[in-house]
């Protein structure tokens, strides 16, 4: 786990040194960039939705998303974020962004055939696969279906696509 402080546009203003324990990035390489700069392209829309929820509600728990590494690959992360107001200067608002690393660095590889692509057993959906489904497939591949409960984080499990067309 490591913590950021970000502004309301998700630009990192502070980053704990612990980030280097999990990633090949230093705090200096992260500060000044928006979180969107480091997110896997397939997870951007989910993070954007979480950002909107944060602005609307004041706190949010993101879905799982991939944080890209400088030397390639990515980490699976889930974050909690809470808006913080400076009582001495109420117009100053920041977000405390707590990141939980769910999976260590995964290499980027050629796209795998998914269960929702044409030619597989289930029909293709018009909706893109959620990062939850991608992570589940990877966990089952790496750990086997019988062992995924011990590595899957507890809590709500949402799907973007509930309905197959």
PyMOL commands that set and color helices and strands:
alter all, ss='L'
color gray80, all
select helices_A, chain A and resi 19-22+27-30+35-38+41-57+131-143+145-150
alter helices_A, ss='H'
color red, helices_A
select strands_A, chain A and resi 2-6+12-15+59-61+65-68+74-85+93-106
alter strands_A, ss='S'
color yellow, strands_A
deselect
rebuild
show_as cartoon
